[in-house]
Amino acid sequence: MKATRLAVSALALTAAAGVAEARDQIQIAGSSTVLPYATIVAEAFGENFDFPTPVVEGGGSGAGRKKLCEGVGETTIDIANSSSRIKQSDIDLCTQNGVTGIMEVRIGYDGIVFASDVNGAEFAFTPADWYNALAAEVVKDGALVANPNKTWADVNPALPAQDILAFIPGTKHGTREVFDVKVLEAGCQASGAEEALVAAKGEEDGKKACLSLRTDGVSVDVDGDYTETLARLDANKNAIGVFGLSFYQNNTDKLRVATMDGVVPSVETIAAGDYPVSRPLFFYVKTAHLGVIPGLQEYIDFFVSDEIAGPDGPLAAYGLVSDPELAKTQEMVAAGTPMAPLN
């Protein structure tokens, strides 16, 4: 599978990027969750096409989207990987800096899992358990109080009497955005805390308070990638960490995964819609760089091809849940269609 290197004229480049000469290597940054998938694709792309292997870096979903929106030109990245959907604030920043065309590419689905040391106790969680373990304020005996829970058994008598210590993604990660919505907010509602917080603080402040976490050291933000979280668990055998499904599947010799609402996280339960803490994965392309940066169109076509992102491709083998609407994504990518305004 060989492709002819694009010939890019200085005139076209000046019009699209404001520079005199295009770099010949695709630049990508963003989500640590998407990073291993993008690395697999980049390496295969470099091996099979007559273009240099793209440079793929992490840094977090929010940081990647921010870099995408710094402007247009060879000094800015071409693609931002993201484990959460782009925000209106990102789009506003892009527009402010002259990035007026963005293509949203959904590559498949992943799940957020909760895992501990492989030799540790078994856990069966609900979102309410996590809220009551980590929230700054919880409901006790019908009253809103500062979180007094010390062990998981204090949270839920069915859980092990193990000290609460959780390593969760830092706020720059897309995983944290999904954790906030599908675990903390869901748990806040299920536990009755949201109703109490709204009654005490008002609608807007009460709902925001669902995401306020305790500051006594039992909830620890991890700003690095999942390998850092794994290292933290290795040093703290009684801790629980938050990971992506694919990372867990590639470290089952070190990690024991918990159920959520009675469902074991797996490719099958996510594909069926049964596992409650799953999310789509994306990358965002600066459309002004298409036809300018050599190989960019070929790379995104390759990424979403059946051979790569389909159910029998290498990304599925690594743990990605293939998108049942992949054919629609392929058509959109081939046409270079920018994303519509957010709903």
C-alpha positions as CSV (number, residue, x, y, z in Angstrom):
1,M,0.0,0.0,0.0
2,K,2.1,2.9,-1.3
3,A,1.0,6.5,-1.7
4,T,2.5,9.2,-3.8
5,R,4.0,12.0,-1.7
6,L,1.8,15.2,-2.1
7,A,3.3,18.0,-4.0
8,V,2.4,21.2,-2.1
9,S,2.9,24.5,-3.8
10,A,4.2,27.5,-1.9
11,L,1.1,29.4,-3.1
12,A,-1.4,26.9,-1.6
13,L,0.6,26.6,1.6
14,T,0.7,30.4,2.0
15,A,-3.0,30.6,1.5
16,A,-3.8,27.8,3.9
17,A,-1.1,28.1,6.5
18,G,0.6,31.4,6.1
19,V,4.1,29.8,5.7
20,A,6.4,29.3,2.8
21,E,7.1,25.6,3.1
22,A,5.1,22.6,4.5
23,R,6.7,20.3,7.0
24,D,6.4,16.7,5.8
25,Q,5.5,15.0,9.1
26,I,2.1,14.9,10.6
27,Q,1.9,16.3,14.2
28,I,-0.6,14.8,16.7
29,A,-1.1,15.4,20.4
30,G,-3.7,14.9,23.1
31,S,-5.5,12.1,24.9
32,S,-3.4,9.4,26.8
33,T,-6.3,7.0,26.2
34,V,-6.2,7.5,22.4
35,L,-2.4,7.6,22.4
36,P,-1.7,3.8,22.1
37,Y,-4.3,3.5,19.3
38,A,-2.9,6.5,17.4
39,T,0.7,5.1,17.9
40,I,-0.4,1.8,16.4
41,V,-1.9,3.5,13.4
42,A,1.0,5.9,13.0
43,E,3.6,3.1,12.9
44,A,1.5,1.1,10.4
45,F,1.1,4.2,8.3
46,G,4.8,4.8,8.2
47,E,5.4,1.2,7.2
48,N,2.8,1.1,4.4
49,F,2.9,4.6,2.9
50,D,5.5,6.8,1.3
51,F,5.2,9.4,4.0
52,P,7.1,9.8,7.3
53,T,5.7,8.2,10.4
54,P,3.5,10.8,12.2
55,V,4.7,12.2,15.5
56,V,2.2,11.2,18.2
57,E,2.4,12.8,21.7
58,G,0.1,12.7,24.8
59,G,-0.6,15.5,27.2
60,G,-4.3,15.0,27.8
61,S,-7.4,15.6,25.8
62,G,-7.9,19.2,26.9
63,A,-4.3,20.1,26.3
64,G,-4.4,18.5,22.8
65,R,-7.6,20.4,21.8
66,K,-6.0,23.7,23.1
67,K,-2.9,23.0,20.9
68,L,-5.1,22.4,17.9
69,C,-6.7,25.7,18.4
70,E,-3.5,27.7,18.7
71,G,-3.7,28.7,15.0
72,V,-3.1,27.5,11.5
73,G,0.3,26.7,10.0
74,E,3.3,24.4,10.2
75,T,4.2,25.4,13.7
76,T,0.8,24.1,15.0
77,I,-0.4,20.5,15.2
78,D,-2.7,18.9,12.7
79,I,-4.7,16.5,14.9
80,A,-5.9,16.5,18.5
81,N,-6.7,13.1,20.0
82,S,-9.5,13.2,22.6
83,S,-11.3,10.8,24.9
84,S,-14.1,13.3,25.4
85,R,-16.0,15.4,22.9
86,I,-14.8,18.8,22.0
87,K,-16.3,21.7,24.0
88,Q,-17.8,24.9,22.8
89,S,-15.0,26.8,24.6
90,D,-12.5,24.9,22.5
91,I,-14.3,25.8,19.3
92,D,-14.5,29.5,20.4
93,L,-10.7,29.4,21.0
94,C,-10.2,27.9,17.6
95,T,-12.3,30.6,15.9
96,Q,-10.5,33.3,17.8
97,N,-7.2,32.0,16.5
98,G,-8.3,31.5,12.9
99,V,-9.0,27.8,13.0
100,T,-12.4,27.8,11.4
101,G,-12.7,24.2,10.1
102,I,-12.5,21.2,12.3
103,M,-13.3,17.6,11.4
104,E,-14.6,15.4,14.2
105,V,-13.6,11.7,13.7
106,R,-15.1,9.1,16.1
107,I,-12.8,6.1,16.1
108,G,-14.7,3.7,18.4
109,Y,-15.6,3.3,22.0
110,D,-13.8,2.5,25.3
111,G,-14.8,2.0,28.9
112,I,-13.5,3.5,32.1
113,V,-12.6,0.7,34.6
114,F,-11.9,0.6,38.3
115,A,-9.0,-1.7,39.2
116,S,-6.8,-2.6,42.1
117,D,-3.9,-4.9,42.8
118,V,-4.3,-8.3,41.2
119,N,-3.9,-10.0,44.5
120,G,-6.2,-7.6,46.4
121,A,-9.9,-7.8,47.4
122,E,-12.7,-8.0,44.9
123,F,-14.9,-4.9,44.5
124,A,-18.4,-4.5,43.1
125,F,-19.1,-0.8,42.8
126,T,-22.0,1.5,42.0
127,P,-21.6,5.2,41.1
128,A,-23.1,6.1,44.5
129,D,-20.3,4.2,46.2
130,W,-17.7,6.3,44.4
131,Y,-19.6,9.5,45.2
132,N,-19.9,8.6,48.9
133,A,-16.2,7.7,49.0
134,L,-14.7,10.8,47.4
135,A,-17.2,13.6,47.7
136,A,-16.6,16.6,49.9
137,E,-20.1,16.4,51.3
138,V,-22.4,13.4,51.7
139,V,-25.8,12.6,53.1
140,K,-25.8,10.9,56.5
141,D,-29.0,10.2,58.5
142,G,-30.8,12.6,56.2
143,A,-28.4,15.5,56.7
144,L,-25.7,16.9,54.5
145,V,-22.3,16.5,56.3
146,A,-18.6,16.7,55.5
147,N,-17.5,13.2,54.3
148,P,-16.7,11.1,57.3
149,N,-16.1,7.8,55.5
150,K,-12.7,6.2,56.1
151,T,-13.1,2.7,54.6
152,W,-15.1,1.3,51.6
153,A,-17.2,-0.6,54.2
154,D,-18.2,2.7,55.7
155,V,-19.5,3.7,52.2
156,N,-21.2,0.3,51.6
157,P,-21.2,-2.6,54.1
158,A,-21.0,-5.0,51.2
159,L,-17.6,-3.6,50.2
160,P,-14.3,-4.7,51.8
161,A,-13.2,-2.9,55.0
162,Q,-10.3,-1.4,53.2
163,D,-9.1,2.2,53.6
164,I,-10.3,4.5,50.8
165,L,-7.5,5.6,48.5
166,A,-8.3,6.4,44.9
167,F,-6.1,7.5,42.1
168,I,-8.3,9.3,39.6
169,P,-7.4,11.2,36.3
170,G,-6.4,14.8,36.7
171,T,-8.7,17.5,35.4
172,K,-6.8,17.9,32.1
173,H,-7.7,14.4,31.0
174,G,-10.7,13.5,28.9
175,T,-11.2,10.5,31.2
176,R,-11.8,12.8,34.1
177,E,-14.6,14.5,32.2
178,V,-16.4,11.2,31.7
179,F,-15.6,10.1,35.3
180,D,-17.2,13.4,36.5
181,V,-20.4,12.9,34.5
182,K,-21.0,9.1,34.6
183,V,-19.6,8.4,38.1
184,L,-19.7,11.4,40.3
185,E,-22.8,13.2,38.9
186,A,-24.6,9.9,38.5
187,G,-23.6,8.8,42.1
188,C,-24.6,12.2,43.5
189,Q,-28.1,11.8,42.0
190,A,-28.4,8.1,43.0
191,S,-27.3,8.8,46.6
192,G,-29.7,11.6,47.2
193,A,-26.9,14.1,47.7
194,E,-27.8,16.2,44.6
195,E,-31.3,16.9,46.0
196,A,-29.8,17.9,49.4
197,L,-27.0,20.0,47.8
198,V,-29.5,21.9,45.6
199,A,-31.8,22.5,48.6
200,A,-28.8,23.9,50.5
201,K,-27.0,25.8,47.8
202,G,-29.4,26.5,45.0
203,E,-29.8,24.7,41.6
204,E,-26.6,25.8,39.9
205,D,-24.2,25.7,42.9
206,G,-25.8,22.5,44.3
207,K,-25.1,20.6,41.0
208,K,-21.6,22.0,40.8
209,A,-21.0,20.8,44.4
210,C,-21.5,17.2,43.2
211,L,-18.1,17.4,41.7
212,S,-16.4,18.8,44.8
213,L,-14.0,16.2,46.2
214,R,-12.6,15.8,49.6
215,T,-9.1,17.2,50.2
216,D,-7.9,14.9,53.0
217,G,-5.6,12.8,50.7
218,V,-7.9,9.9,49.9
219,S,-8.7,11.2,46.4
220,V,-5.5,11.8,44.4
221,D,-5.4,13.4,40.9
222,V,-3.0,11.8,38.6
223,D,-1.8,14.1,35.8
224,G,0.3,11.5,34.0
225,D,-1.0,8.7,31.9
226,Y,-2.2,5.2,33.0
227,T,1.3,3.9,33.5
228,E,1.7,6.5,36.3
229,T,-1.5,5.4,37.9
230,L,-0.3,1.8,37.7
231,A,3.0,2.8,39.4
232,R,1.0,4.5,42.2
233,L,-1.0,1.3,42.7
234,D,2.1,-0.8,42.8
235,A,3.4,1.4,45.6
236,N,0.0,1.4,47.4
237,K,-1.4,-2.1,47.2
238,N,-4.8,-1.1,48.9
239,A,-5.6,1.7,46.4
240,I,-8.1,1.7,43.6
241,G,-7.2,3.3,40.2
242,V,-9.2,4.5,37.3
243,F,-8.0,3.2,33.9
244,G,-9.2,2.8,30.3
245,L,-10.4,-0.7,29.4
246,S,-7.7,-1.3,26.9
247,F,-4.9,-0.4,29.4
248,Y,-6.5,-2.9,31.9
249,Q,-6.7,-5.6,29.3
250,N,-3.0,-5.3,28.6
251,N,-2.2,-5.4,32.3
252,T,-4.4,-8.2,33.6
253,D,-1.4,-9.8,35.3
254,K,-1.1,-6.7,37.5
255,L,-4.7,-5.6,38.0
256,R,-8.0,-6.9,39.3
257,V,-11.0,-5.1,37.7
258,A,-14.2,-4.3,39.6
259,T,-17.8,-4.5,38.3
260,M,-19.9,-1.4,38.0
261,D,-23.7,-1.8,38.6
262,G,-23.1,-5.5,38.5
263,V,-21.5,-5.5,35.0
264,V,-18.0,-6.7,34.2
265,P,-16.3,-4.2,31.8
266,S,-15.4,-5.9,28.5
267,V,-15.5,-5.2,24.8
268,E,-18.7,-7.3,24.7
269,T,-20.5,-5.4,27.5
270,I,-19.5,-2.0,26.1
271,A,-20.5,-3.0,22.5
272,A,-23.9,-4.2,23.9
273,G,-24.4,-0.9,25.8
274,D,-24.5,-2.8,29.1
275,Y,-21.5,-1.3,30.9
276,P,-22.5,2.1,32.3
277,V,-19.1,3.9,32.2
278,S,-18.2,3.8,28.5
279,R,-17.4,6.7,26.2
280,P,-16.7,7.4,22.5
281,L,-13.1,8.2,21.5
282,F,-12.3,10.9,18.9
283,F,-9.7,12.8,17.0
284,Y,-10.1,16.3,15.7
285,V,-8.5,17.4,12.4
286,K,-7.6,20.9,11.3
287,T,-9.2,21.0,7.9
288,A,-7.0,23.9,6.7
289,H,-4.1,21.5,6.8
290,L,-5.7,18.9,4.5
291,G,-4.0,19.0,1.1
292,V,-1.2,21.0,2.7
293,I,0.5,18.7,5.2
294,P,1.7,15.7,3.1
295,G,-0.1,12.5,4.0
296,L,-2.7,14.0,6.4
297,Q,-5.7,12.9,4.3
298,E,-4.2,9.5,3.7
299,Y,-3.5,9.1,7.4
300,I,-7.1,9.8,8.5
301,D,-8.5,7.6,5.7
302,F,-6.2,4.8,6.9
303,F,-7.1,5.3,10.5
304,V,-10.8,4.7,10.0
305,S,-10.5,2.0,7.4
306,D,-12.1,-1.4,8.0
307,E,-8.6,-3.0,8.1
308,I,-7.5,-0.7,11.0
309,A,-10.6,0.4,13.0
310,G,-12.9,-2.4,12.1
311,P,-13.8,-5.3,14.4
312,D,-11.0,-7.5,13.1
313,G,-8.4,-4.8,13.0
314,P,-5.4,-4.2,15.2
315,L,-7.1,-1.5,17.3
316,A,-9.9,-4.0,18.2
317,A,-7.2,-6.5,19.1
318,Y,-5.7,-3.9,21.5
319,G,-9.1,-3.2,23.1
320,L,-11.0,-0.6,21.1
321,V,-14.7,-1.3,20.7
322,S,-15.3,-0.9,17.0
323,D,-17.9,1.8,16.0
324,P,-21.0,0.2,14.5
325,E,-21.4,3.4,12.4
326,L,-17.8,3.2,11.1
327,A,-19.0,3.3,7.4
328,K,-20.6,6.8,8.0
329,T,-17.3,8.0,9.5
330,Q,-15.4,6.7,6.5
331,E,-17.7,8.6,4.1
332,M,-17.4,11.8,6.2
333,V,-13.6,11.6,6.3
334,A,-13.3,10.9,2.6
335,A,-15.4,14.0,1.8
336,G,-13.5,16.2,4.3
337,T,-16.7,17.2,6.0
338,P,-16.2,19.6,8.9
339,M,-18.2,19.1,12.1
340,A,-21.5,20.8,12.5
341,P,-22.1,23.2,15.4
342,L,-22.5,21.5,18.7
343,N,-26.1,20.9,19.9
